[in-house]
Structures are given as structure tokens and as C-alpha cells.
């Protein structure tokens, strides 16, 4: 397969390209060449700002495209989708497109509406609606020759967000570890390598449709995920659960300062998405233990990632401060 990959090579893009090359596909990278330009010397590179001149794409053809660019406006997505001569198009969207995230989600759940008029620049506050607009641009352009993939929380090596990395690193350090909120709260995440390999599989198979993409295959809880992570990384950490009210009173930032913690029910559905359609289309998920071990190994080599809950602050909260 001749595959063109649009976007960076920092995290998910890195996993997609690695998987495609391992499978023997010919890969062309289309991006500005800013992020990890030294990676994948065997891949062809086209230096393109996808908001600018697309002449370099003209006169070329590929079997499939995978679009990983996270911050494009719908009008730019439509423009480069129309410029590409490809047989199949995979658009990586987000679980944040759903308008009622408090409810369990499937691919038919209500969506945000794209902002009208479309903003001049990408607006994070309209993230879900802008992604819906981009999904529609792709679906209209390729008319049955496209897959829209809506990932949940993506975890694993090379994650720049620290949204899961915090937990293997913290639990491997041992001691009393603050565990947030409701132990039986549902939680979902997907290993970036599993998602990347599956995106390539969709492209190679010409598989169309809309898919939620997260894991595990069977529902799990925050307690189970943290316990399995702790067992996988060693360190003998002891989980000490602190309820939502106490954490909020202490000023702890949900999700950002303390990853995987979403108090209340406003966004509970984002961690309870139905992934049966993706599993039926070939998505295969490794164990959380493997993700935990590999994420920790990478994190130790890479050094500290995004700031999260500091150990001194954790100790203060656990002591009742």
C-alpha cells in the first residue's frame, strides 16, 4: 500500500508510521517537518503547511491517507481532502465530538454542531464542533470511501500529555499513593501502538464507517486500572482513596493535575464509550500491564513530562491538609 500520512510524528503519528513501515507499506509524510524530523528516514517527506500552498500534492496519488492533524479548521480539511488523489481516507477525530458526554456513548449519539460562522483560527472551546465539521467535510468529499475514528484517552510511550504516564511513574515510586474519587468509576484508554496499527489496518483494508476507538475490550474501573498498573510496575504502592469533595476543596485540578479523575457525571460518558464496532473491524488491544510497563520504561528514559500532582502536595492532601 502507498500511504500518505498527514500531520506530525510526535505521538500517534509516530505509532502509525512505525506500524506502516513494519508492515512493508510505502509511506509519504506530509507535514511542516517541525516535530521529530529525524524519524523514519526511509519514508518520503513532503514539507507542507496544510493551510497553505498544496501544489506539491497535485499530480500524485496514493492508495490511502491517514489524517492526524489535530488542529485544522473544517475548511482546511475539506481543501486538502479535495486536493488528495487517494482511494481511501482515514480521519482521526475525537471522542469529544459528542454533545451529551454525561451519557454512555455510541457512534449514533448526538454530536456538537460546528460553529457558524467558522472561526478564523482554531478555537479550543469549540473543539468538538470543529471536529464534527471536519468529519463531515471528509465524509462528503470521499462519499463512502472514508473512515472516521474517534479515539478516547490515548496512552503509551512518547505521550506528551502525561494523561496516563503519571500513574505508572507514581505507582512505581511506592508509598501511599493518592487515588482520586470513586473507585468504581468507569475508565477507558487505548495504547497508542494499538490505535496506530489499527488505523493502518483500516487504510489497507479500505474499511469505511464511524468508529469509537478506546479500550479495554471489557469495561473496567479506576480501581482495577490503578491496581493492575501498580502490580505491573512494582514498587509496592498502596492506594489511598480520597473523595471528590475533598480533592476539589483542596483545589486539585481534575484530569490535568490528577489524570483519569473526572468528578461528577458531566463527562462520565467519555469513559464509557461503546467500542464494539471497532473491535468487530479488527481493533486489537494489549493488556494494561504491558502499556504500564512500556510507558514507565519510556518515561524514565525521557525524563519528567507535563507537571501533574507534586509529591509534596499529594502528601499534604493525604495528611488532611
C-alpha positions as CSV (number, residue, x, y, z in Angstrom):
1,X,0.0,0.0,0.0
2,X,1.1,3.5,-0.8
3,X,0.1,5.5,2.3
4,X,0.2,9.3,2.8
5,X,0.2,10.4,6.5
6,X,-0.9,14.0,7.2
7,X,0.3,15.5,10.4
8,X,3.1,15.2,13.0
9,X,5.2,12.3,14.2
10,X,5.2,13.1,17.9
11,X,2.8,10.5,19.4
12,X,0.0,8.9,17.4
13,X,1.6,9.8,14.1
14,X,4.8,8.1,15.3
15,X,2.9,4.9,16.1
16,X,1.1,5.0,12.7
17,X,4.2,5.4,10.7
18,X,6.2,2.8,12.6
19,X,3.4,0.3,12.1
20,X,3.0,1.0,8.4
21,X,6.8,0.7,7.8
22,X,7.0,-2.5,9.8
23,X,4.2,-3.9,7.6
24,X,6.2,-3.1,4.4
25,X,4.0,-0.2,3.2
26,X,5.4,2.8,1.3
27,X,4.9,5.9,3.4
28,X,4.8,9.6,2.5
29,X,4.9,12.1,5.4
30,X,3.1,15.4,4.7
31,X,3.8,18.0,7.4
32,X,5.9,21.0,8.2
33,X,8.9,19.0,9.3
34,X,9.0,20.5,12.8
35,X,8.4,17.6,15.1
36,X,11.0,14.8,15.2
37,X,12.2,15.4,11.7
38,X,15.0,12.8,12.2
39,X,12.5,9.9,12.5
40,X,11.8,7.4,9.7
41,X,14.5,8.3,7.2
42,X,13.1,5.6,4.9
43,X,9.8,7.5,4.4
44,X,9.3,10.1,1.7
45,X,8.8,13.6,3.1
46,X,6.8,16.4,1.7
47,X,7.2,19.7,3.6
48,X,3.7,21.3,3.5
49,X,1.7,23.7,5.6
50,X,-1.7,22.2,5.1
51,X,-3.3,25.7,5.5
52,X,-1.1,27.0,2.6
53,X,0.0,26.0,-0.9
54,X,-0.9,22.4,-1.7
55,X,0.7,22.3,-5.1
56,X,3.2,19.6,-4.0
57,X,0.2,17.2,-3.6
58,X,-1.0,17.7,-7.2
59,X,-0.2,15.0,-9.7
60,X,0.5,12.5,-7.0
61,X,-1.7,9.5,-6.0
62,X,-1.8,7.1,-3.1
63,X,-3.8,4.2,-2.1
64,X,-4.9,5.7,1.3
65,X,-4.4,8.7,3.6
66,X,-4.4,8.9,7.3
67,X,-5.1,12.4,8.7
68,X,-3.6,13.0,12.1
69,X,-3.5,16.8,12.1
70,X,-5.4,17.8,15.3
71,X,-6.0,21.5,15.0
72,X,-7.2,22.2,11.5
73,X,-10.4,24.0,10.7
74,X,-13.0,22.2,8.6
75,X,-12.4,24.5,5.6
76,X,-8.7,23.4,5.6
77,X,-9.6,19.8,6.0
78,X,-12.0,20.0,3.0
79,X,-9.4,21.8,1.0
80,X,-6.6,19.2,1.4
81,X,-9.1,16.3,1.2
82,X,-10.2,17.5,-2.2
83,X,-6.6,18.1,-3.3
84,X,-5.5,14.5,-2.5
85,X,-5.8,11.7,-5.0
86,X,-6.3,8.7,-2.7
87,X,-8.5,5.7,-2.8
88,X,-9.4,5.8,0.9
89,X,-9.3,8.4,3.7
90,X,-8.9,7.8,7.4
91,X,-9.8,10.9,9.5
92,X,-8.7,10.8,13.2
93,X,-11.3,12.7,15.1
94,X,-12.0,12.7,18.9
95,X,-14.5,11.3,21.5
96,X,-15.1,15.0,22.3
97,X,-17.5,15.3,19.3
98,X,-20.4,14.1,21.4
99,X,-22.8,16.7,22.7
100,X,-24.1,14.7,25.7
101,X,-20.9,13.4,27.3
102,X,-22.7,12.6,30.6
103,X,-24.3,9.6,28.9
104,X,-22.8,6.3,27.6
105,X,-21.7,6.9,24.1
106,X,-22.0,5.0,20.8
107,X,-21.4,6.2,17.3
108,X,-25.0,7.3,16.9
109,X,-25.0,9.6,20.0
110,X,-25.8,13.3,19.4
111,X,-23.0,15.4,18.2
112,X,-22.0,19.0,18.7
113,X,-22.8,21.3,15.8
114,X,-19.9,23.1,14.1
115,X,-19.7,26.8,14.9
116,X,-21.3,29.1,12.4
117,X,-19.6,31.1,11.3
118,X,-16.4,29.1,11.4
119,X,-13.7,31.0,13.4
120,X,-10.7,32.5,11.8
121,X,-8.4,30.3,13.9
122,X,-8.7,27.0,15.8
123,X,-10.7,27.6,19.0
124,X,-10.2,25.0,21.8
125,X,-13.6,26.0,23.3
126,X,-15.2,24.8,20.1
127,X,-13.0,21.7,19.7
128,X,-15.8,19.2,19.5
129,X,-17.9,21.1,17.0
130,X,-14.9,21.9,14.8
131,X,-14.0,18.2,14.6
132,X,-17.6,17.4,13.7
133,X,-17.3,19.9,10.8
134,X,-14.1,18.3,9.7
135,X,-15.7,14.8,9.9
136,X,-18.5,16.0,7.6
137,X,-16.0,17.6,5.2
138,X,-14.2,14.2,4.8
139,X,-17.4,12.2,4.5
140,X,-18.8,14.5,1.8
141,X,-15.6,14.6,-0.1
142,X,-15.0,10.8,-0.2
143,X,-18.6,9.6,-0.2
144,X,-18.3,6.1,1.3
145,X,-14.5,5.9,0.9
146,X,-13.7,7.2,4.4
147,X,-13.4,6.1,8.0
148,X,-13.9,8.5,10.9
149,X,-12.2,7.3,14.1
150,X,-13.0,8.9,17.4
151,X,-10.3,8.0,20.0
152,X,-10.7,8.3,23.7
153,X,-7.7,8.8,26.0
154,X,-4.6,7.6,24.2
155,X,-1.7,6.3,26.4
156,X,1.7,4.7,25.9
157,X,5.3,5.6,25.1
158,X,6.0,9.1,23.8
159,X,2.8,10.6,25.2
160,X,3.4,14.3,25.6
161,X,0.3,14.9,27.7
162,X,1.1,12.8,30.8
163,X,-2.6,11.8,31.0
164,X,-1.7,8.2,31.9
165,X,2.0,8.4,32.3
166,X,1.6,9.9,35.7
167,X,0.2,6.7,37.1
168,X,2.9,4.2,36.2
169,X,5.6,6.7,37.3
170,X,3.8,7.5,40.6
171,X,2.9,3.9,41.5
172,X,6.4,2.6,40.7
173,X,7.7,5.1,43.3
174,X,5.8,3.2,46.1
175,X,4.4,4.6,49.3
176,X,0.9,5.8,49.9
177,X,-0.4,6.9,46.6
178,X,-3.4,9.3,46.4
179,X,-6.2,7.6,44.3
180,X,-8.9,10.1,43.3
181,X,-12.6,10.0,43.6
182,X,-14.9,7.0,43.1
183,X,-13.0,3.7,42.9
184,X,-15.7,2.0,40.8
185,X,-15.9,4.8,38.3
186,X,-15.6,3.6,34.7
187,X,-12.4,4.4,32.9
188,X,-11.1,3.8,29.4
189,X,-7.9,4.3,27.5
190,X,-6.1,2.9,24.4
191,X,-2.5,2.1,23.8
192,X,-1.1,4.4,21.1
193,X,0.5,1.4,19.4
194,X,-2.8,-0.5,19.2
195,X,-4.5,2.5,17.7
196,X,-1.8,3.3,15.3
197,X,-1.7,-0.3,14.0
198,X,-5.4,-0.4,13.6
199,X,-5.5,2.9,11.6
200,X,-3.1,1.3,9.2
201,X,-5.3,-1.8,9.0
202,X,-8.3,0.3,8.2
203,X,-6.4,2.1,5.5
204,X,-5.0,-1.1,3.9
205,X,-8.5,-2.8,4.0
206,X,-10.4,0.2,2.7
207,X,-12.7,0.0,5.7
208,X,-15.3,2.7,5.9
209,X,-17.6,3.9,8.7
210,X,-17.5,5.7,12.0
211,X,-15.8,4.1,15.0
212,X,-15.2,4.9,18.7
213,X,-11.7,3.8,19.5
214,X,-10.7,3.2,23.1
215,X,-10.3,0.2,25.4
216,X,-10.2,-2.1,27.1
217,X,-12.5,-4.6,25.3
218,X,-14.3,-5.2,28.6
219,X,-15.5,-2.5,31.0
220,X,-13.1,-1.7,33.8
221,X,-13.0,0.6,36.8
222,X,-10.5,3.2,38.0
223,X,-9.7,0.9,41.0
224,X,-9.0,-2.1,38.7
225,X,-6.9,0.0,36.3
226,X,-4.7,1.5,39.1
227,X,-4.3,-1.8,40.9
228,X,-3.3,-3.5,37.6
229,X,-0.9,-0.7,36.8
230,X,0.6,-0.9,40.3
231,X,1.1,-4.6,40.1
232,X,2.7,-4.3,36.6
233,X,5.3,-1.6,37.6
234,X,6.2,-2.9,41.0
235,X,7.1,-0.5,43.8
236,X,4.6,-1.7,46.3
237,X,2.5,1.4,46.3
238,X,-0.6,1.5,48.5
239,X,-3.7,3.2,47.0
240,X,-5.3,5.6,49.4
241,X,-8.7,6.8,48.1
242,X,-9.7,10.5,48.5
243,X,-13.2,11.5,47.6
244,X,-14.2,14.2,45.1
245,X,-15.3,16.8,47.6
246,X,-12.0,16.7,49.5
247,X,-9.9,17.0,46.3
248,X,-12.0,19.8,44.9
249,X,-11.8,21.6,48.3
250,X,-8.0,21.3,48.1
251,X,-8.0,22.9,44.7
252,X,-6.8,19.8,42.8
253,X,-7.4,20.1,39.0
254,X,-9.4,17.2,37.6
255,X,-7.9,15.4,34.7
256,X,-4.9,17.8,34.3
257,X,-3.3,17.8,37.7
258,X,-4.6,14.4,38.6
259,X,-5.0,12.3,35.4
260,X,-8.0,10.0,34.9
261,X,-10.0,11.8,37.5
262,X,-13.3,13.3,36.3
263,X,-15.5,14.1,39.3
264,X,-19.3,14.2,39.0
265,X,-21.2,12.9,36.0
266,X,-21.0,15.7,33.4
267,X,-18.3,13.8,31.4
268,X,-18.8,10.3,32.6
269,X,-19.9,9.0,29.2
270,X,-16.5,9.9,27.7
271,X,-15.1,7.0,29.7
272,X,-18.0,4.6,28.9
273,X,-17.9,4.6,25.1
274,X,-19.1,1.6,23.2
275,X,-16.2,0.2,21.1
276,X,-17.9,-3.0,19.8
277,X,-17.9,-1.6,16.3
278,X,-14.1,-1.0,16.3
279,X,-13.5,-4.5,17.8
280,X,-15.6,-6.0,15.0
281,X,-13.5,-4.1,12.5
282,X,-10.3,-5.6,13.8
283,X,-9.1,-3.4,16.7
284,X,-6.9,-5.5,19.0
285,X,-5.9,-4.2,22.4
286,X,-2.9,-5.2,24.5
287,X,-3.1,-5.6,28.3
288,X,-3.0,-2.6,30.6
289,X,0.0,-4.3,32.3
290,X,2.0,-4.1,29.0
291,X,1.0,-0.5,28.5
292,X,2.0,0.4,32.1
293,X,5.4,-1.3,31.9
294,X,6.3,0.2,28.5
295,X,5.1,3.6,29.4
296,X,7.1,3.6,32.6
297,X,10.3,2.5,30.8
298,X,9.9,5.3,28.2
299,X,9.1,7.9,30.8
300,X,12.2,7.1,32.9
301,X,14.3,7.5,29.8
302,X,12.6,10.6,28.6
303,X,12.5,12.4,31.9
304,X,9.8,14.4,33.6
305,X,6.7,15.2,31.4
306,X,3.9,17.7,31.9
307,X,3.6,18.8,35.6
308,X,0.9,16.9,37.5
309,X,0.3,16.5,41.2
310,X,3.5,17.1,43.1
311,X,4.5,14.6,45.7
312,X,4.6,17.2,48.4
313,X,1.1,18.3,47.6
314,X,-0.1,14.7,47.5
315,X,1.4,14.1,51.0
316,X,-0.3,17.2,52.3
317,X,-3.7,16.1,51.0
318,X,-3.3,12.6,52.4
319,X,-2.4,14.1,55.7
320,X,-5.6,16.0,55.7
321,X,-4.2,19.4,54.7
